[in-house]
Amino acid sequence: MTDHVMFHIHSLGQGGAERVVINLASQMTARGIRVSVATAETEENEFALPKAAVRYDIGIRPEEEKESSSRKRNLRKKRLHELLLKEKPDVLFSLCRGANYRAVLAAKGTGVPVIISVRSDPKVDYSSKLHRLLSSYLYGRAAGAVFQTTGARDFFPEKIRNKSRVILNPISESFTVCEQAAVRRKAVVAVGRHNYAKDYMTLAKAFELVLKDHPEYVLEIYGHDSRDNSLLQLKEWIKSHKLEERILIMGDTKDVAGKIKDAACYVLSSSFEGMPNALMEAMALGLPVLATDCPAGGPAALIEDGANGLLCETGNFREMAAGINKYIEYPDKAQELGRAAMEIRERAGIGRITDEWLEYAESVK
């Protein structure tokens, strides 16, 4: 019986992996499971943990900022090791590369089993020889591994694959209680932080083509700025093409479901993804969805092209525009695909996904 779960992640900043931690923590604490979360950083814009969960800071103190990078790594590892000895959780779930490495190293000698989790495209995150060697060695020492897709799992050596589990991300309950919108407004929507991986530039170019046939539509992009310069470049492109009134940068919102549920369609334009939470949430709302068939296979694991959504080639703005036009020009078919997409509520409901994580933890302890 798992009574105490600890998560380790870099921070609770508003990203996909962080949202998974929040959703799982909320469900586990509701079941009476003790949940703690160890983070290495605190960011300005973070998700709020459920009140019953406890957060521990293993990060660098102000007086340690001048220390070397290796010294800082050792301090974080030491603090996580001490925390594990003190709290003795039944299992430590770590998410994302840096936290995974640290968790395996810190757990040595504590008796706490570690289940690492890869949350992005490993061909990007583990492309260097150093990270391939490190991940093979350290993940081989972990008790288990959670992947979001079979494509991500199959990147790693057999010794890791054989003790792993593929588990979808959980969908927040707020996206599973709405009825599918019967009337749709003339808006195409996208949700996700602004960074180059989201490839909003391709989406903007696609929408410029859409406007030639459907000038009354707008594109709304929701999400915060990750400050990698992609948002600035996008805004400059929009201005240079005089599309400020048609392509709208909406910023962040706490009411994603309310803002997008009645849009004409949802588009995921990413060049790579792990398992896209925002796409799953759009599907749960019954939105007609269009996504790039990008590595490591998250969209293709969710969408059967032409059955519950549409897939297009990564970076192909013409094909993306054609998909958007299909939804606009055939609204009955769009609504039909949106209804089929809502099946994701069953596949990835928060209760079911929490069960899968806990059952897997029991199997490796």
SULWO-V918555 format. One record per helix or strand of 3 or more residues. SS is the DSSP state (@ for helix, = for strand). FROM is the first residue (numbers start at 1). TO is the last residue. If there is no record, write none. Layout:
SS:FROM:TO
SS:FROM:TO
//
This chain:
=:4:9
@:16:30
=:34:39
=:54:57
@:62:64
@:69:87
=:91:95
@:97:107
=:113:117
@:122:125
@:129:141
=:144:147
@:150:153
@:158:161
=:164:166
@:173:175
=:187:191
@:196:198
@:200:213
=:218:222
@:230:240
=:247:251
@:256:260
=:265:268
@:277:284
=:289:292
@:298:302
=:309:312
@:317:329
@:331:341
@:344:347
@:350:364
//
